[in-house]
Amino acid sequence: MPALALPRFDVHPSVAMVQKWVAELPAKTGRSFEQWIELVRKLKQPAAKGKRDHLKAEFGLGTVAAGWLVEAAEGTATWDADPDSYLRAADEYVTAMYAGAKAHLYPVFEKLIEAGRALGDDVHVCPCKTMVPLYRSRVFAEIKPTTRTRVDLSLALGEVPEAGKLRVNVQRVKQGDRLTHIIALETPKDVTAEVKRWLKAAYKKGAE
């Protein structure tokens, strides 16, 4: 498949969170990120769980911090503190999502990104490994090539009844997820005025 003409993506909010965590490590723990990584690599425990448990028991680290440090030391981290590294990964995520049998769905993704960007300069498009969330102050939409024939647009709409192509995502509602509704799209022509209206409604709710 030819290389995709990928749109501009934005740095995921989690990157800033990890950067803050790394910056605060010396004051909170007495060691820098690099010093912790060196320490973890010298631990005698062969398994990641043993290393995490050791960091928690011996140094009083929390579960998340211990897990992140072990992942970083072992090169298995899925999080990123480097904006440039994240953006390179974002391109790779989207290319992989729309590869092979799902390549024909990429124009649907393009149309949705175009519609999302048109809503305002404060829209942030931040790819993850299996889907692409759209943020304002919070996530208001998510784009995912769920099957070989369908892209799902999930929307944070709250208590809105079903209408037209808009369906309530019962499973997510039960889980208390913000993304309460879903629209299934198969071709770029499915990104209609109706779909754009629902996307705009979710965008407005994303500022709440």
N, C-alpha and C positions, 0 to 999 in steps of 0.2 A: 504494500500500500504506500502511495506517496506520502511524504511528510505532511502532517497537518499544519495548516496556517493557524496557529494557536492565537487566541486573543490575549490581551494583557491580563495577568492575574495580580492579586493583591496578597500581601503577607498575612498569613493566618494569625488571628489574635493569640493563639497559643504560643507563638514564637516570642512575643513580648513577655508573656507570663514566664516562660523558661528563662529568658534573659534576666528578668528581675530575680528569679530564684538563684541563678548562678551568681549574680552580683551581690546578693545578700548572704551567700554562704560563709564568707570569712567572718563577718560580724556575728552570725548566728551560731556557727559551729567551730570557729577557730582555724578552719582550713579553707583554702581556695578550692575551686572546682578541680583544678589540675592536681592539687595535692591529694584530694579525695580519690581521684582516678588512679594515681600512683599507688595509694594505699590499697585500694580494692584489687589491683593487679598483683599485689604481693600476698594476698590472702591465700591460705592453704586449702580452703574449701573448694572442691572442684565444681560443684553445681551452683547455679545462680541463686537458688533458694537458700543454700547454706550461707552464701555471701550476704544476701539480704538480711537473713536472720542475725548474722554476726554484727552487721552494722547497727541493727536495731538494738540488740542486747548490749553490745559493748560501748556504743557511742550515743545511744538514745535517739537515733534518727527515726523519723516517721516512715511509714510503709512506702509512701510515694517517693520521698527523697532517696531512701535506700534502693528502691527499684530503679529509679532513674540513673543513679550512680553506677550500679552494676551493669545496666544496659549500655551506658556510655563506655565503661571500661571494656566490655566484651564486644563492642561494635554492633550491638543489636538494637540500638535505640530507634524508635519510630518517631520520636519528637525531635525538634530542631531549635537551636538557639541562634542560628545564622540565617538572616533573611535571604541572602543570596542563595544559600544551599536549599532553603525551602522552596524558593521560586523555581529553581532547576528541577526539584522533585515534583513540583506542581505540574510542570509541563509533561513530565514523564507519566504522572498519574493519569492525566487526561488522554494522552496518546495511547496508553495501555487500555483505558476504559473503552475507547472507540476503535480498537484494533480488530482485525479479522472479521468475524461474522457480524460484528456490531458497527463496522465502519460506515454503513449506510445511514446510521442514526446520528452521525456527527452533525449534519446540517440542522437537525432538530435542536441539538445542544447550542449551536451557534445562534439560532433564532432566539432561544430563551435568554442567552447571555446578552444579546443585543437589546431585548426587551427589558431585561433587568437593569442594564447600564443606563437606559434611557430614563429611568425613574428618578435619578438624581446622582450628583457627584459623590454622595456619601454611601453609595452601594459598593460593597467589597466582595469580590469573587475569589474565594479561597479554597482551591481544590484539596480534597483528601484522597485517600487511596481508592475508594470505591464510589464516591459521589462528590458533588461540588456544591457546597453551601453558599448562599448569598446572605451577607450580613448587612445590617444597618447598625444600630446599637446592639442588636441581638440577631440571631439567625431568623430570617423571615421566609426563606425558601431553600429548597434543595433539589438538585437535578441529578438523576441517576438512571443509567441505561440498565434497567432491571432485567430485561430479557433480550433476546436477539431481535425482537420485533417492536420493542416498546421502551420509550423513555418516560419515567415518572417524574412529574413535577409535584413536590410536596410543599404545602403552604401552611404558614402559621396564621390561622384565621379565627381561632376561638370557636365560639358557639354560633356557627353559621350553618343553616340547613343546606342539604344537597340541592344542586341546581345544574341543569345541562350536563356537562362532562365532570363537574365537580362532585367528588365523593368524599364522605367522611372516612378517614383511615381509623377504623375501629380499634385495631391493635395498638396503634400509637396513642390514641385517646385513653385507652385503658392504662397505658404506661405513664400517663401524665406528660407526654411529649408535647412540645410547643407546636410541632408540625402536625396539625389536626386533620388536614384535608389533602387530597391527592387528585391529580389529573393525569390520565394516561395519554401519551402522544406517540404517534407512529411515523408521521411525516412532517416536514416543515409547515405544510398547509394547515396542520392541526393547531399551530400556534396562532389562534384567531384573536379577534378583538375581545371575545369573551375571556379567553385565557389571560390576555394582558390586563383586563380589568381585575381579575382575581389576583394576579401578581401584584398589581398596584395596591389593592386592598391589604394584602399581606405586608407590603412595603410600609404602608402607613402604620400598621399595627406594630411593625418592628421598631418603631421609635418610642413605643410606650414603655 
